[in-house]
Structures are given as structure tokens and as C-alpha cells.
Amino acid sequence: MIDVDIAEIRRLESAEELFALAGGDYLLRTDASPEESLADQGVAWYAPDGTFAFGGSADGPGLVDWLTVIGTVDSANVMLRHALGDLARAPHGFSVPRGADLSGLEFSEPEEWDYMVFDPAWGLAIAAQPGEERVEELLPSPEADAEIGDFLKVANPAHSAKPGWDAIQTWGVVRGADGSLLACGAYCRRSGGNGYLASIGTHPDVRGQGLGAAVSAWLTRRSLDRGDGFCSLGHWYPNEPARRIYARLGYRTTHQMASGRLAG
């Protein structure tokens, strides 16, 4: 049953207004900031049932590079079609709740993923992980980016945060006795948004030793120590081994999403 009327959807003029209506949503708080002006760099829409969509652009007012829709699978479908029709230019891609009807929409590179959150407000603390003392900080640099990039081709070929991206604040790495990389992960933060983890990978030869959990715990602490109200991450679905690692650390799945890239 569709629970949002397209006539009730309204376009918002500011990120401040969107946050006033939907600021409790973790994914919104990771990707956007109430201080950034939608009028200058993005667009948002909202419906009375709580369904909303948002996106930012570096290319100019009223444009969207990536459109994110939050709601039920039925209401998100209505919101997605409305937002796409309301834009002067199609975004590069979109993310919607997994299960939303995408029939008739031409897109490529379909992906399904889960978004997970660790929030200290839930009364949780990250337990020390075996091997966490081996994790070292590696700051982004041309040399570090090249080393991490080569490593992730083996450890996590589908990694999302590419070495060299501006959002990457630091890497957590574990090295072997010979100095070679055994595991890594990135702490990222978009302009104004909340911190999140990405591109966590372990070399196939040392999987099962807890290095992925050690890196994830270390990075989560780094996020919270830097003042993030919570820490989040996304992983491709299905990936039960990764989900179990994050769940043991205290992460909870808050959004089940699907994404695709639009032509043009």
C-alpha cells in the first residue's frame, strides 16, 4: 500500500528545514549537515508521512549528483519518481530502501547494501579486540594512497572509499613482520557530516584472525574520539561474515538499501 500522496510532497529550501523534520535519521546525518545550504548546493523533498529525499551537488544550485531516498519501500518509490521529475538534470545515481519498485527506471550497476550504526547513546562501548594494539595510523599521502590502493585490489576489490578521496581522514592498518599490509580500513567524513568507516579489508592469507574486527574497533574509537555522535559504515549485501563482525562490535543495521547509476 502506497502511504504517501505525491500531492503532499514539498520541496524544501534549506538543509536546516530538512534536519528539523528528519534530523534523527542516521544516514542523513552521515551524508549532510544542517549548516550547508540546499539552496546553493542541493535539493531536498519531504512528505508528511516522514518520507524524504535529499542530494547535494558541486555543480550549482538545484542540481543533485546523488539522490538518496528514505522511507518505506512503497513511499520511497513515489518519492523517487517525484524527485527525479522535479530535477532539471538527472543525478548520477540514487539510493533507495531495498525492495522499492524500480521497474521502468533505466539504470546500471545495481548494488544492494546495508547501513550499520554504532551509537554510544544505546549504552554500548566498544570492547577491546584481540590484535587491536597492532593497528597503526597511516595518514593519506600519494605514497600511502598507492600502497593502500594496491592492497585493496587483493583484500577488498569492491571497496567503496578510493584512496585519494577527500573524505578520507585517516587509515588504520595492520602490518606483518616484514612491513607488508595485512589489514586496513578508512575513517571518512564528508564536509559537515558525521564520521563513517569504509574500505575495510583483510589479506586473504590472514583472514579469520580477527584483524578486520581489530581495525574496525580502532577506527570506531577514532571516530568517537574526534567528536562524532555516532559511527556508521555500509557493507555490500549479502555479506554475512562482515555483518557478524560489526554486530559483535555493537553495530546495528538501520537501513537496508539499493543503489544504481542513471544514464547520462
Backbone bond lengths (Angstrom), bond angles and torsions (degrees), N, CA, C in turn:
res aa  C-N    CA-C-N  psi(-1)  N-CA   C-N-CA  omega(-1)  CA-C   N-CA-C  phi
1 M - - - 1.464 - - 1.527 109.59 -
2 I 1.338 116.86 128.64 1.452 121.43 178.49 1.521 108.90 -77.58
3 D 1.332 116.95 123.89 1.461 120.26 -173.79 1.518 112.72 -111.56
4 V 1.336 117.96 20.82 1.449 120.33 174.44 1.527 108.31 -138.36
5 D 1.312 116.11 133.10 1.460 122.85 179.13 1.515 108.33 -91.38
6 I 1.327 116.76 126.31 1.467 120.14 -177.33 1.528 111.42 -58.01
7 A 1.349 116.55 -28.38 1.469 119.91 179.77 1.517 112.05 -70.18
8 E 1.349 117.10 -17.85 1.466 120.99 -177.90 1.528 112.38 -90.71
9 I 1.328 117.29 -10.25 1.459 120.37 -179.14 1.526 109.49 -72.98
10 R 1.311 115.83 131.20 1.459 118.46 178.07 1.518 110.50 -126.20
11 R 1.299 114.43 146.40 1.463 121.55 179.04 1.515 108.45 -85.20
12 L 1.309 115.24 132.24 1.460 120.67 -177.83 1.521 110.31 -94.47
13 E 1.309 114.77 153.19 1.459 120.42 -175.99 1.516 114.02 -101.56
14 S 1.318 117.54 -10.82 1.464 118.33 -176.99 1.520 110.68 -150.40
15 A 1.333 115.30 151.17 1.456 120.51 174.10 1.519 110.27 -64.61
16 E 1.313 116.74 -32.96 1.461 120.32 178.42 1.530 110.70 -59.27
17 E 1.332 116.26 -40.90 1.462 120.65 178.90 1.524 110.52 -66.97
18 L 1.336 117.94 -41.59 1.458 120.91 178.30 1.523 111.09 -62.39
19 F 1.325 116.92 -43.42 1.461 119.81 179.72 1.524 111.73 -67.04
20 A 1.316 117.52 -31.69 1.460 120.23 176.58 1.525 110.83 -65.09
21 L 1.326 116.96 -29.74 1.457 121.70 -177.71 1.526 113.00 -92.48
22 A 1.335 117.09 -34.84 1.468 120.42 -171.89 1.515 112.66 -136.43
23 G 1.332 117.33 23.49 1.463 120.99 -173.11 1.509 115.65 -67.80
24 G 1.325 118.14 -7.34 1.454 119.64 176.88 1.519 113.38 -83.83
25 D 1.321 117.13 -7.05 1.458 120.10 -177.10 1.523 110.83 -77.28
26 Y 1.319 116.68 126.16 1.460 121.00 -175.50 1.527 112.40 -65.09
27 L 1.323 117.20 -40.92 1.460 119.38 -177.56 1.523 111.03 -66.32
28 L 1.318 117.03 -39.71 1.464 120.27 175.38 1.521 110.63 -60.80
29 R 1.320 116.94 -44.37 1.469 120.55 -177.38 1.528 112.16 -68.89
30 T 1.320 117.61 -24.47 1.462 120.46 175.65 1.520 111.44 -76.10
31 D 1.324 116.84 -39.36 1.463 121.08 -171.60 1.519 114.85 -92.86
32 A 1.325 118.30 -17.89 1.461 119.62 -173.08 1.517 110.64 -140.29
33 S 1.321 115.03 170.14 1.456 122.17 -179.83 1.518 109.45 -133.01
34 P 1.341 117.77 139.05 1.474 119.08 178.49 1.522 113.00 -65.33
35 E 1.335 117.24 -17.91 1.458 119.74 -178.88 1.524 112.70 -82.36
36 E 1.348 118.35 -16.67 1.446 120.18 -177.62 1.520 110.41 -84.33
37 S 1.292 117.21 139.78 1.457 122.24 -173.45 1.521 111.78 -86.74
38 L 1.321 117.16 117.13 1.456 120.57 174.44 1.520 110.81 -66.98
39 A 1.310 116.38 -31.40 1.459 119.83 -179.36 1.529 111.02 -60.90
40 D 1.349 116.29 -31.77 1.456 120.15 -178.93 1.521 112.69 -93.03
41 Q 1.339 116.81 -37.61 1.454 118.94 -168.64 1.527 114.94 -131.31
42 G 1.323 119.47 17.93 1.448 117.82 178.88 1.513 112.59 177.27
43 V 1.335 114.30 -172.47 1.447 121.58 -176.07 1.517 108.59 -143.89
44 A 1.346 116.85 152.17 1.462 121.09 174.51 1.524 108.90 -146.07
45 W 1.322 114.80 154.47 1.462 122.03 177.06 1.529 107.98 -134.45
46 Y 1.336 115.63 154.07 1.464 120.18 -178.43 1.520 109.55 -146.97
47 A 1.339 115.90 144.01 1.460 122.18 175.23 1.522 109.08 -121.73
48 P 1.340 118.39 153.46 1.471 121.41 -175.40 1.523 114.64 -59.65
49 D 1.348 118.09 -23.51 1.468 119.34 -179.58 1.526 112.02 -78.60
50 G 1.340 117.25 -2.78 1.459 121.33 179.40 1.511 113.98 101.51
51 T 1.315 117.79 -4.47 1.460 120.69 175.53 1.528 109.39 -69.97
52 F 1.323 117.04 138.63 1.462 119.29 178.37 1.519 110.69 -149.90
53 A 1.324 115.11 162.30 1.454 122.52 177.34 1.513 108.26 -139.72
54 F 1.324 116.03 148.87 1.458 119.66 179.49 1.518 109.90 -154.26
55 G 1.300 114.85 160.03 1.455 121.21 175.79 1.502 110.17 -171.37
56 G 1.307 116.15 151.37 1.459 121.98 178.83 1.509 110.78 -118.48
57 S 1.325 115.45 165.79 1.452 120.63 -179.99 1.515 109.92 -149.08
58 A 1.314 114.81 143.10 1.464 120.11 173.71 1.528 110.91 -92.58
59 D 1.332 116.83 0.80 1.460 120.52 -171.57 1.516 114.58 -98.93
60 G 1.346 117.63 -8.74 1.454 117.36 177.43 1.508 113.28 143.09
61 P 1.333 117.32 168.77 1.466 122.68 -177.22 1.524 112.46 -59.16
62 G 1.329 115.79 139.73 1.454 121.37 173.92 1.513 115.52 75.51
63 L 1.336 118.03 7.00 1.456 121.74 179.43 1.521 110.00 -107.63
64 V 1.319 115.87 154.48 1.459 121.23 -177.92 1.521 108.55 -133.71
65 D 1.329 116.60 128.58 1.459 120.98 174.61 1.524 111.08 -82.34
66 W 1.338 115.97 -43.69 1.463 121.17 -179.05 1.525 108.22 -138.87
67 L 1.332 116.84 127.04 1.457 122.71 -177.21 1.518 109.87 -101.50
68 T 1.331 116.98 124.59 1.469 122.66 177.25 1.519 109.14 -113.11
69 V 1.323 116.21 130.95 1.456 122.29 -179.18 1.524 108.98 -120.09
70 I 1.335 116.40 132.45 1.460 122.52 179.73 1.528 108.76 -122.26
71 G 1.327 116.53 131.29 1.453 121.44 179.03 1.508 109.61 164.18
72 T 1.336 118.23 -167.01 1.448 121.37 172.35 1.522 108.53 -73.93
73 V 1.335 117.18 167.06 1.459 118.86 -177.96 1.534 110.91 -62.24
74 D 1.339 117.57 -34.64 1.466 120.17 -179.89 1.526 111.97 -75.43
75 S 1.329 116.33 -47.76 1.465 118.53 -178.18 1.518 111.24 -68.32
76 A 1.335 117.42 -32.45 1.464 120.18 178.81 1.518 111.17 -66.00
77 N 1.322 117.68 -35.35 1.456 120.95 177.84 1.523 110.36 -61.93
78 V 1.337 116.79 -44.65 1.459 121.13 178.81 1.527 110.52 -63.93
79 M 1.329 116.14 -44.73 1.460 120.41 -179.53 1.521 111.57 -63.79
80 L 1.339 117.17 -41.82 1.460 121.04 179.90 1.525 110.96 -59.34
81 R 1.334 117.20 -48.47 1.461 120.67 -178.66 1.534 110.68 -63.82
82 H 1.329 115.39 -40.61 1.473 118.28 -180.00 1.523 110.83 -64.91
83 A 1.322 117.43 -46.99 1.464 120.70 -177.40 1.524 111.19 -63.45
84 L 1.341 117.21 -42.27 1.464 119.74 179.11 1.527 110.95 -62.50
85 G 1.330 116.40 -37.53 1.450 119.94 179.20 1.514 113.43 -73.93
86 D 1.332 116.38 -18.48 1.459 121.43 -177.04 1.529 112.18 -91.39
87 L 1.320 116.56 -7.59 1.463 120.65 -177.10 1.524 111.25 -94.38
88 A 1.316 115.04 144.71 1.462 119.94 178.40 1.520 111.56 -74.58
89 R 1.322 116.62 -22.02 1.459 121.77 -179.47 1.519 108.62 -143.27
90 A 1.314 116.79 136.50 1.464 119.91 179.96 1.525 109.88 -64.05
91 P 1.324 118.46 141.20 1.469 120.31 175.31 1.520 110.48 -70.59
92 H 1.320 115.74 169.63 1.461 119.80 177.37 1.526 110.77 -68.01
93 G 1.330 116.15 -31.16 1.452 119.23 -178.31 1.513 111.06 -168.42
94 F 1.337 115.38 -176.11 1.458 120.97 -175.49 1.526 110.02 -148.46
95 S 1.323 115.22 159.66 1.465 123.32 170.62 1.516 107.75 -133.68
96 V 1.333 116.33 133.39 1.458 122.27 -178.90 1.525 108.66 -138.92
97 P 1.341 117.81 163.86 1.462 119.54 174.87 1.530 110.53 -57.70
98 R 1.317 116.08 136.46 1.459 121.08 -179.26 1.531 109.92 -61.43
99 G 1.316 115.59 130.09 1.452 120.41 -177.87 1.511 112.94 106.51
100 A 1.321 117.96 -11.28 1.466 120.65 177.17 1.525 109.21 -63.10
101 D 1.311 116.87 144.87 1.457 122.68 -178.44 1.529 109.53 -73.69
102 L 1.330 116.14 115.35 1.460 121.27 -179.85 1.525 111.56 -110.94
103 S 1.325 117.13 14.42 1.458 120.56 -179.11 1.530 110.38 -62.10
104 G 1.316 115.09 139.53 1.459 120.62 -179.80 1.508 114.40 84.02
105 L 1.324 117.18 -7.14 1.463 121.13 179.59 1.523 108.35 -97.54
106 E 1.305 117.33 121.13 1.453 121.21 -178.93 1.527 110.09 -85.42
107 F 1.317 116.25 116.95 1.460 121.17 179.62 1.514 109.55 -153.04
108 S 1.322 115.05 165.81 1.464 121.86 -179.12 1.532 109.38 -127.92
109 E 1.320 115.08 175.83 1.473 122.86 177.38 1.535 112.14 50.88
110 P 1.328 118.43 51.91 1.475 119.05 177.75 1.522 111.12 -63.74
111 E 1.306 115.53 135.38 1.471 121.56 -179.82 1.526 109.33 -139.44
112 E 1.308 116.17 143.94 1.457 121.53 174.37 1.524 108.54 -117.21
113 W 1.324 116.41 140.17 1.453 119.94 -176.30 1.524 111.04 -153.28
114 D 1.318 114.16 157.57 1.463 121.66 176.63 1.520 109.22 -112.61
115 Y 1.311 115.18 140.17 1.462 122.51 177.90 1.527 107.16 -107.84
116 M 1.338 116.41 124.96 1.457 121.90 -175.89 1.527 110.20 -121.68
117 V 1.323 115.66 150.81 1.465 121.75 -173.96 1.518 110.11 -133.11
118 F 1.332 115.65 140.71 1.472 122.51 166.24 1.517 107.18 -114.56
119 D 1.329 116.20 118.48 1.463 121.55 -177.91 1.527 109.40 -124.06
120 P 1.331 118.19 115.47 1.473 120.41 178.59 1.530 112.65 -58.85
121 A 1.347 116.49 -21.74 1.463 119.75 179.22 1.522 111.79 -63.41
122 W 1.339 116.48 -16.90 1.464 119.49 177.23 1.530 111.74 -78.72
123 G 1.332 117.01 0.19 1.459 120.83 -179.31 1.508 112.88 82.47
124 L 1.329 117.18 23.13 1.455 122.02 -178.12 1.521 111.03 -104.98
125 A 1.309 115.43 156.54 1.459 121.90 173.02 1.525 107.72 -136.05
126 I 1.320 116.34 145.38 1.464 120.43 178.17 1.530 108.82 -74.98
127 A 1.317 116.27 118.13 1.468 120.09 177.63 1.519 109.58 -74.03
128 A 1.337 115.95 144.88 1.461 120.03 177.05 1.525 109.33 -60.27
129 Q 1.332 116.04 134.00 1.452 121.39 -177.62 1.525 111.24 -103.77
130 P 1.321 118.12 141.25 1.461 119.82 174.94 1.532 110.58 -55.39
131 G 1.313 116.08 130.37 1.450 120.71 -179.83 1.511 114.19 88.83
132 E 1.334 118.09 -4.13 1.459 119.64 -177.92 1.532 111.35 -64.61
133 E 1.322 116.48 -27.97 1.462 119.77 179.17 1.528 111.94 -67.40
134 R 1.321 117.15 -13.22 1.464 121.01 179.43 1.526 112.25 -86.99
135 V 1.323 117.43 -11.00 1.460 120.46 -176.52 1.528 109.70 -74.18
136 E 1.323 116.49 131.91 1.454 122.67 179.10 1.527 109.67 -120.50
137 E 1.323 115.64 154.71 1.455 119.96 176.02 1.521 110.15 -84.98
138 L 1.329 115.87 137.65 1.456 122.15 174.85 1.520 107.18 -130.58
139 L 1.325 116.03 109.45 1.457 120.13 -177.38 1.530 110.68 -76.98
140 P 1.334 116.75 146.66 1.471 119.46 178.27 1.520 111.94 -58.48
141 S 1.297 115.94 137.81 1.464 124.33 175.45 1.523 106.18 -164.59
142 P 1.311 118.37 164.30 1.470 118.33 178.55 1.530 112.63 -56.02
143 E 1.339 116.37 -39.14 1.457 119.84 -179.71 1.529 111.46 -69.21
144 A 1.354 115.41 -45.21 1.463 119.90 179.37 1.513 111.02 -64.38
145 D 1.338 117.18 -41.80 1.455 121.05 -179.44 1.528 110.77 -61.30
146 A 1.329 116.69 -40.78 1.463 120.45 179.78 1.527 110.70 -65.60
147 E 1.342 116.49 -43.86 1.467 120.33 -179.63 1.524 110.76 -64.65
148 I 1.327 116.59 -46.62 1.462 120.52 -179.78 1.529 110.55 -64.75
149 G 1.324 116.76 -41.47 1.456 120.23 -179.71 1.520 112.31 -59.64
150 D 1.320 117.17 -44.17 1.462 121.12 178.25 1.525 110.60 -65.55
151 F 1.325 116.63 -39.66 1.462 120.19 -178.74 1.525 111.34 -65.88
152 L 1.332 117.35 -43.31 1.459 120.60 -176.71 1.524 112.68 -68.16
153 K 1.307 118.12 -21.95 1.464 120.24 174.83 1.525 110.80 -60.76
154 V 1.318 115.77 -27.16 1.467 121.67 179.52 1.529 110.93 -99.14
155 A 1.333 116.48 -43.39 1.463 121.02 -172.08 1.521 113.48 -80.87
156 N 1.339 117.24 -32.20 1.466 120.61 -177.42 1.528 108.58 -159.76
157 P 1.337 117.10 76.97 1.471 120.00 -175.42 1.527 114.02 -59.84
158 A 1.327 118.42 -23.90 1.468 121.79 -178.52 1.525 112.14 -94.98
159 H 1.323 117.82 20.25 1.466 120.99 -176.72 1.521 111.56 -58.24
160 S 1.332 115.14 146.92 1.465 120.37 -173.90 1.522 113.35 -94.15
161 A 1.320 117.71 -40.58 1.473 121.38 -178.65 1.528 108.40 -89.94
162 K 1.316 115.82 110.33 1.456 120.48 -176.60 1.524 110.67 -83.21
163 P 1.330 118.59 132.33 1.461 120.51 176.49 1.526 110.79 -50.91
164 G 1.328 115.05 131.39 1.453 121.04 -176.70 1.514 113.20 105.58
165 W 1.341 118.41 -13.99 1.460 120.53 177.09 1.522 110.73 -64.47
166 D 1.322 115.91 140.82 1.460 121.12 -179.36 1.525 112.76 -62.49
167 A 1.336 117.76 -28.81 1.467 120.94 -176.73 1.524 112.61 -69.58
168 I 1.320 117.85 -20.46 1.467 120.81 -177.22 1.524 109.45 -75.49
169 Q 1.338 115.29 117.87 1.458 121.43 179.96 1.527 112.12 -88.05
170 T 1.322 116.15 -40.44 1.460 120.59 -178.98 1.519 109.41 -163.56
171 W 1.322 115.34 161.72 1.462 122.17 173.99 1.526 109.20 -112.58
172 G 1.314 116.25 146.34 1.458 122.15 167.52 1.515 107.15 -107.89
173 V 1.330 117.60 128.28 1.471 120.11 -175.29 1.530 110.63 -133.34
174 V 1.315 114.61 153.82 1.469 122.33 171.11 1.521 106.94 -121.85
175 R 1.320 115.90 131.42 1.465 120.98 -179.37 1.520 110.63 -114.79
176 G 1.316 115.04 154.11 1.445 121.20 174.52 1.518 111.04 -82.95
177 A 1.314 116.06 179.25 1.461 120.93 -178.55 1.525 111.87 -61.28
178 D 1.317 116.40 -27.03 1.465 119.82 -180.00 1.522 112.68 -90.62
179 G 1.332 117.45 4.80 1.450 121.82 178.66 1.519 115.07 89.52
180 S 1.316 116.89 -5.12 1.467 119.26 -178.96 1.528 110.88 -75.28
181 L 1.322 116.84 151.42 1.455 121.33 -179.38 1.525 111.15 -71.93
182 L 1.325 115.09 135.74 1.460 121.72 175.45 1.526 111.79 -111.98
183 A 1.343 116.54 -30.88 1.467 121.13 -179.14 1.522 108.45 -157.17
184 C 1.324 115.50 154.86 1.460 119.72 178.16 1.516 110.16 -155.83
185 G 1.328 115.50 167.27 1.454 122.62 174.24 1.512 108.29 -168.46
186 A 1.337 116.25 154.50 1.463 121.54 -176.90 1.515 110.99 -111.36
187 Y 1.343 115.45 139.96 1.463 121.83 166.25 1.517 106.62 -100.01
188 C 1.329 116.24 122.51 1.458 121.94 -173.91 1.524 110.44 -122.15
189 R 1.311 114.11 158.23 1.463 119.48 175.69 1.521 108.50 -158.65
190 R 1.339 115.34 117.28 1.457 119.80 174.62 1.519 109.85 -73.89
191 S 1.312 117.01 162.22 1.460 121.25 -179.36 1.523 110.71 -56.72
192 G 1.330 116.20 115.13 1.453 120.99 177.06 1.506 114.72 82.77
193 G 1.336 118.70 -13.82 1.454 120.81 -176.24 1.516 112.88 -86.52
194 N 1.329 115.27 -174.85 1.454 122.25 179.52 1.531 109.60 -93.52
195 G 1.322 117.41 155.87 1.454 121.51 -177.12 1.521 113.36 -70.07
196 Y 1.344 115.24 150.87 1.456 120.28 177.31 1.532 109.28 -150.40
197 L 1.329 115.55 161.73 1.457 122.09 -179.82 1.524 109.68 -103.21
198 A 1.325 116.29 150.89 1.463 120.01 -179.95 1.525 109.74 -158.00
199 S 1.324 115.33 165.44 1.469 123.58 173.69 1.525 112.40 51.24
200 I 1.322 115.47 47.02 1.462 120.55 175.46 1.525 108.29 -84.14
201 G 1.320 116.14 128.01 1.456 119.63 -177.44 1.511 112.20 -149.13
202 T 1.320 115.62 148.32 1.462 122.89 177.27 1.518 108.68 -126.69
203 H 1.316 117.36 137.83 1.462 120.48 179.13 1.531 109.27 -60.42
204 P 1.334 117.18 136.87 1.469 119.74 -177.72 1.527 114.19 -53.94
205 D 1.334 117.88 -29.91 1.465 120.70 -176.77 1.521 113.47 -71.68
206 V 1.354 117.57 -18.01 1.468 119.26 -176.11 1.532 111.38 -123.16
207 R 1.306 117.23 18.36 1.457 118.97 176.73 1.518 110.45 -68.70
208 G 1.335 114.88 151.22 1.457 120.17 -178.09 1.518 113.76 90.50
209 Q 1.345 117.62 0.93 1.460 121.62 179.93 1.526 112.87 -100.30
210 G 1.329 117.69 3.40 1.459 120.79 177.16 1.510 114.81 84.85
211 L 1.330 118.43 10.77 1.466 119.81 -177.38 1.527 111.74 -70.21
212 G 1.319 117.65 -34.57 1.454 120.36 176.86 1.523 111.65 -62.82
213 A 1.334 116.37 -41.21 1.468 120.53 177.54 1.518 110.79 -66.97
214 A 1.341 117.25 -38.68 1.461 121.11 179.94 1.522 111.09 -63.53
215 V 1.333 116.57 -45.80 1.466 120.66 178.70 1.523 110.53 -64.25
216 S 1.328 117.24 -42.66 1.474 121.30 -178.53 1.520 110.84 -63.68
217 A 1.334 117.41 -42.38 1.466 121.07 178.93 1.525 110.35 -64.50
218 W 1.328 116.82 -44.60 1.467 121.59 -179.49 1.519 110.80 -60.81
219 L 1.330 116.76 -44.39 1.458 121.05 -179.38 1.531 111.64 -68.70
220 T 1.320 116.78 -36.80 1.468 119.76 177.81 1.516 110.38 -62.55
221 R 1.329 116.93 -43.24 1.471 120.15 176.39 1.527 110.72 -61.26
222 R 1.327 116.90 -40.64 1.456 120.77 179.08 1.533 109.83 -60.31
223 S 1.316 116.63 -43.38 1.463 121.25 178.91 1.528 111.12 -59.61
224 L 1.315 116.71 -50.58 1.465 120.40 -176.86 1.528 111.39 -68.21
225 D 1.338 116.59 -36.25 1.464 120.19 178.21 1.522 111.83 -65.79
226 R 1.328 116.79 -24.93 1.462 120.73 179.29 1.526 112.34 -88.01
227 G 1.323 116.08 6.45 1.454 119.47 173.15 1.511 116.19 98.03
228 D 1.345 118.67 6.27 1.456 119.51 176.85 1.526 109.61 -68.07
229 G 1.324 116.18 137.56 1.455 119.66 179.08 1.514 112.78 -69.68
230 F 1.325 116.50 -24.00 1.459 123.93 177.26 1.518 106.92 -156.92
231 C 1.318 117.18 171.22 1.460 121.27 176.40 1.522 107.68 -128.29
232 S 1.319 116.53 143.39 1.456 119.71 -176.83 1.526 110.72 -135.62
233 L 1.311 115.29 170.24 1.454 122.22 176.52 1.524 108.12 -160.67
234 G 1.312 115.70 161.42 1.449 121.64 173.78 1.514 109.38 -125.25
235 H 1.327 117.12 144.42 1.463 119.76 174.88 1.520 108.85 -137.45
236 W 1.321 115.04 147.80 1.462 119.90 -179.13 1.519 109.83 -62.62
237 Y 1.323 115.65 146.11 1.459 122.04 179.77 1.525 109.10 -113.33
238 P 1.362 117.45 135.77 1.468 127.24 -2.01 1.518 111.63 -86.19
239 N 1.310 116.31 144.87 1.461 123.36 174.63 1.524 106.77 -153.42
240 E 1.304 115.62 75.60 1.460 120.77 -174.09 1.529 112.78 -64.05
241 P 1.348 119.89 -39.25 1.470 117.91 177.65 1.523 112.73 -58.61
242 A 1.346 117.80 -42.56 1.465 120.49 178.65 1.519 110.48 -66.96
243 R 1.331 116.61 -43.63 1.473 119.69 -178.94 1.523 110.74 -58.92
244 R 1.336 117.21 -40.95 1.471 119.98 -179.36 1.520 111.21 -64.63
245 I 1.336 117.27 -39.40 1.465 120.22 178.68 1.524 110.25 -60.04
246 Y 1.328 116.50 -50.34 1.457 120.34 -176.86 1.530 111.30 -67.62
247 A 1.328 117.14 -36.95 1.463 120.14 179.14 1.527 110.59 -64.70
248 R 1.328 117.28 -37.98 1.470 119.91 178.09 1.524 111.18 -63.87
249 L 1.326 117.00 -30.88 1.463 120.19 178.94 1.532 111.88 -76.72
250 G 1.341 117.17 -14.88 1.455 121.02 -179.95 1.513 114.39 113.05
251 Y 1.337 117.22 4.33 1.463 120.42 177.42 1.531 110.29 -74.10
252 R 1.323 115.65 145.79 1.460 122.27 177.29 1.526 109.66 -124.72
253 T 1.320 116.19 142.16 1.461 121.05 176.18 1.522 109.10 -76.11
254 T 1.336 117.04 120.78 1.466 121.30 179.35 1.528 112.43 -109.99
255 H 1.341 118.16 -21.89 1.456 121.42 179.60 1.529 108.92 -140.71
256 Q 1.316 116.37 135.36 1.458 122.80 172.04 1.526 106.26 -112.14
257 M 1.328 116.10 114.45 1.459 120.74 -166.14 1.525 112.94 -122.73
258 A 1.329 114.96 162.82 1.466 123.35 171.23 1.525 107.01 -135.84
259 S 1.325 115.66 147.40 1.466 121.12 -177.13 1.517 110.09 -135.82
260 G 1.322 115.26 161.26 1.450 121.68 174.91 1.513 110.70 -160.72
261 R 1.326 115.41 162.04 1.472 120.86 178.19 1.519 108.96 -105.73
262 L 1.322 115.14 136.90 1.455 121.72 -178.33 1.516 111.33 -94.62
263 A 1.299 116.32 147.03 1.468 121.06 179.56 1.515 110.93 -62.14
264 G 1.318 116.70 139.74 1.458 120.77 176.21 1.498 113.95 84.06
